[in-house]
């Protein structure tokens, strides 16, 4: 790792740590819920360390995609919300896929060891590296979709990454807190907490409408497949 890359790594880890601390301090003013926090194991530390390097690579690729992009323009708000919707749609589909029995046992179960997460980033980032790699790849795919359709500006991408990081930390705090960012985007600890506790609902991260839409589409697809199977037999 070159000196520049090392400095960039240190800066974004410091920024994430500061955001994590700010969210923890703010959570003292919110309604507290029960938790099942436990000490970090060696496996947890190894996983978080590996994922920090994946996040570093993701941010480097994001910076590369933003080279030559304008700082801000009239379409910045549109791109900001479009990034949320596309990214959450991709993630919702991935998340449902990871709940298939085999993949859940081999990959996603690591993240679900906590049914009532409370440690913010330490629980949010504590997922199998393969899951992290898939989620970050889909995030980059969402950025590509926006870039191809509306081009990119730095402000919308940076704001989306920051808001998503804050939302992910909030999702894994033992508090009852919900904040609407408008256009269907909701940062809600209780929404994601329901997923951890049941494992059968709320697969989207920040847009409940996305989860409902994917559920309806999957139900329709399943019904059609069942009808075709019945007709053929």
C-alpha positions as CSV (number, residue, x, y, z in Angstrom):
1,X,0.0,0.0,0.0
2,X,1.5,3.3,-1.1
3,X,1.8,6.3,1.2
4,X,-1.1,8.0,-0.6
5,X,-3.3,4.9,-0.3
6,X,-2.3,4.5,3.3
7,X,-3.2,8.1,4.1
8,X,-6.6,7.7,2.3
9,X,-7.3,4.5,4.2
10,X,-6.5,6.2,7.5
11,X,-8.6,9.2,6.7
12,X,-11.7,7.2,5.7
13,X,-11.4,4.9,8.7
14,X,-11.1,8.0,11.0
15,X,-14.1,9.6,9.3
16,X,-16.1,6.4,9.9
17,X,-15.0,6.2,13.5
18,X,-16.0,9.8,14.1
19,X,-19.4,9.2,12.5
20,X,-19.8,6.1,14.6
21,X,-19.0,8.0,17.8
22,X,-21.4,10.8,16.8
23,X,-24.2,8.3,16.2
24,X,-23.6,6.7,19.6
25,X,-23.6,10.0,21.4
26,X,-26.8,11.0,19.6
27,X,-28.4,7.7,20.5
28,X,-28.2,8.6,24.2
29,X,-31.2,10.9,23.5
30,X,-33.3,8.3,21.8
31,X,-35.5,5.6,23.4
32,X,-33.3,2.6,24.3
33,X,-34.2,-0.9,23.5
34,X,-32.9,-4.2,24.8
35,X,-29.8,-5.7,23.1
36,X,-27.8,-8.9,23.1
37,X,-24.3,-7.3,22.7
38,X,-21.4,-9.6,23.4
39,X,-17.6,-9.1,23.3
40,X,-16.0,-9.2,19.9
41,X,-14.4,-12.5,19.1
42,X,-11.2,-13.1,17.2
43,X,-13.3,-14.0,14.2
44,X,-15.2,-10.8,14.4
45,X,-12.0,-8.7,14.5
46,X,-10.6,-10.6,11.5
47,X,-13.8,-10.1,9.6
48,X,-14.0,-6.4,10.4
49,X,-10.4,-5.9,9.4
50,X,-10.9,-7.8,6.1
51,X,-14.0,-5.8,5.3
52,X,-12.2,-2.5,6.1
53,X,-9.8,-3.3,3.2
54,X,-12.8,-4.2,0.9
55,X,-14.4,-0.8,1.8
56,X,-11.0,0.9,1.1
57,X,-10.9,-0.7,-2.4
58,X,-14.6,0.3,-3.0
59,X,-13.8,3.9,-2.1
60,X,-10.8,4.0,-4.4
61,X,-12.9,2.7,-7.3
62,X,-15.6,5.3,-6.4
63,X,-13.0,8.1,-6.4
64,X,-11.8,6.9,-9.8
65,X,-15.4,7.0,-11.2
66,X,-15.8,10.5,-10.0
67,X,-12.6,11.8,-11.8
68,X,-13.7,14.6,-14.0
69,X,-17.2,14.8,-12.5
70,X,-18.6,18.2,-11.6
71,X,-18.9,19.0,-7.9
72,X,-22.6,19.8,-7.9
73,X,-25.3,20.8,-10.4
74,X,-29.1,21.0,-10.7
75,X,-29.5,17.2,-10.9
76,X,-27.7,16.5,-7.6
77,X,-30.9,15.9,-5.6
78,X,-32.2,13.6,-8.3
79,X,-29.1,11.6,-8.4
80,X,-28.9,11.4,-4.6
81,X,-32.4,9.8,-4.4
82,X,-31.9,7.7,-7.5
83,X,-28.7,6.2,-6.0
84,X,-30.7,5.3,-2.9
85,X,-33.5,3.6,-4.8
86,X,-31.3,1.7,-7.2
87,X,-28.8,0.6,-4.6
88,X,-31.5,-0.5,-2.2
89,X,-33.3,-2.4,-5.0
90,X,-30.1,-4.3,-5.8
91,X,-29.3,-4.9,-2.1
92,X,-32.8,-6.1,-1.4
93,X,-32.6,-8.8,-4.1
94,X,-29.1,-9.8,-2.8
95,X,-30.3,-9.9,0.8
96,X,-33.2,-12.2,-0.1
97,X,-30.8,-14.4,-2.0
98,X,-28.5,-14.6,1.0
99,X,-31.4,-15.9,3.1
100,X,-31.6,-19.1,1.0
101,X,-30.8,-21.9,3.4
102,X,-27.4,-22.9,2.1
103,X,-26.2,-19.3,1.6
104,X,-27.5,-18.3,4.9
105,X,-25.7,-21.0,6.7
106,X,-22.4,-20.5,4.8
107,X,-22.4,-16.7,4.5
108,X,-25.1,-14.6,6.0
109,X,-25.4,-16.4,9.4
110,X,-22.3,-14.6,10.6
111,X,-24.1,-11.2,10.5
112,X,-27.2,-12.7,12.1
113,X,-25.5,-13.9,15.2
114,X,-26.8,-10.8,16.8
115,X,-30.7,-10.7,17.0
116,X,-30.7,-7.4,18.7
117,X,-27.7,-5.4,17.4
118,X,-26.4,-2.5,19.5
119,X,-22.8,-1.7,18.5
120,X,-23.4,0.4,15.5
121,X,-20.7,0.0,12.9
122,X,-19.2,-3.0,14.8
123,X,-22.4,-4.9,14.1
124,X,-23.1,-3.3,10.7
125,X,-19.7,-4.1,9.2
126,X,-19.5,-7.6,10.9
127,X,-20.6,-9.6,7.9
128,X,-18.9,-12.3,5.8
129,X,-16.4,-10.8,3.4
130,X,-18.2,-12.4,0.5
131,X,-21.4,-10.7,1.5
132,X,-19.5,-7.4,1.8
133,X,-17.9,-7.8,-1.6
134,X,-21.3,-8.6,-3.2
135,X,-23.0,-5.6,-1.5
136,X,-20.2,-3.1,-2.5
137,X,-20.1,-4.5,-6.0
138,X,-23.9,-3.8,-6.3
139,X,-23.3,-0.3,-4.9
140,X,-20.8,0.4,-7.7
141,X,-23.3,-1.0,-10.2
142,X,-25.9,1.4,-8.9
143,X,-23.4,4.3,-9.4
144,X,-22.8,3.0,-13.0
145,X,-26.5,3.0,-13.7
146,X,-26.8,6.6,-12.6
147,X,-23.7,7.6,-14.4
148,X,-25.0,6.1,-17.7
149,X,-28.4,7.7,-17.3
150,X,-27.7,11.1,-15.8
151,X,-23.9,11.3,-15.5
152,X,-22.4,11.9,-12.1
153,X,-21.6,14.7,-9.7
154,X,-19.4,14.4,-6.7
155,X,-21.9,15.8,-4.2
156,X,-24.7,13.3,-4.8
157,X,-22.3,10.3,-4.5
158,X,-20.5,11.6,-1.4
159,X,-23.8,12.5,0.3
160,X,-25.3,9.1,-0.6
161,X,-22.3,7.3,0.8
162,X,-22.4,9.4,4.0
163,X,-26.1,9.0,4.5
164,X,-25.9,5.3,3.8
165,X,-23.1,4.9,6.4
166,X,-25.1,6.8,9.0
167,X,-28.1,4.7,8.2
168,X,-26.2,1.5,8.5
169,X,-24.8,2.5,11.9
170,X,-28.3,3.5,13.0
171,X,-29.7,0.2,11.8
172,X,-27.5,-1.6,14.3
173,X,-28.1,0.5,17.4
174,X,-30.5,-0.7,20.2
175,X,-32.7,2.4,19.9
176,X,-36.1,3.3,18.6
177,X,-35.3,6.0,16.0
178,X,-36.7,6.7,12.5
179,X,-35.8,9.6,10.2
180,X,-37.3,10.3,6.8
181,X,-35.0,11.8,4.2
182,X,-37.9,12.2,1.7
183,X,-38.8,10.4,-1.5
184,X,-39.4,7.1,0.4
185,X,-35.9,7.0,2.0
186,X,-36.1,6.1,5.7
187,X,-33.3,5.6,8.2
188,X,-34.9,3.4,10.8
189,X,-33.3,1.3,13.5
190,X,-36.6,-0.4,14.3
191,X,-37.2,-1.4,10.7
192,X,-33.9,-3.3,10.4
193,X,-34.1,-4.6,13.9
194,X,-37.3,-6.5,12.9
195,X,-35.3,-8.2,10.2
196,X,-32.6,-9.3,12.7
197,X,-35.2,-10.6,15.1
198,X,-37.4,-12.5,12.6
199,X,-35.1,-13.1,9.6
200,X,-38.2,-13.1,7.4
201,X,-39.1,-9.5,6.6
202,X,-37.6,-6.0,5.8
203,X,-34.9,-7.1,3.4
204,X,-34.3,-3.6,2.1
205,X,-32.1,-1.3,4.1
206,X,-33.7,2.1,3.7
207,X,-36.7,2.0,1.4
208,X,-39.7,-0.1,2.6
209,X,-41.4,0.4,-0.7
210,X,-38.6,-1.5,-2.4
211,X,-39.1,-4.4,-0.1
212,X,-42.8,-4.5,-0.8
213,X,-42.3,-4.2,-4.6
214,X,-39.8,-7.1,-4.6
215,X,-42.1,-9.2,-2.5
216,X,-45.0,-8.6,-4.9
217,X,-42.9,-9.4,-7.9
218,X,-41.6,-12.6,-6.4
219,X,-45.1,-13.6,-5.3
220,X,-46.4,-13.1,-8.8
221,X,-43.4,-15.0,-10.3
222,X,-44.0,-17.9,-7.9
223,X,-47.7,-18.0,-8.7
224,X,-47.0,-18.1,-12.5
225,X,-44.5,-20.9,-12.0
226,X,-46.9,-22.8,-9.9
227,X,-49.7,-22.3,-12.5
228,X,-47.4,-23.6,-15.3
229,X,-46.4,-26.6,-13.3
230,X,-50.0,-27.4,-12.5
231,X,-51.1,-27.0,-16.1
232,X,-48.2,-29.2,-17.5
233,X,-49.0,-32.0,-15.0
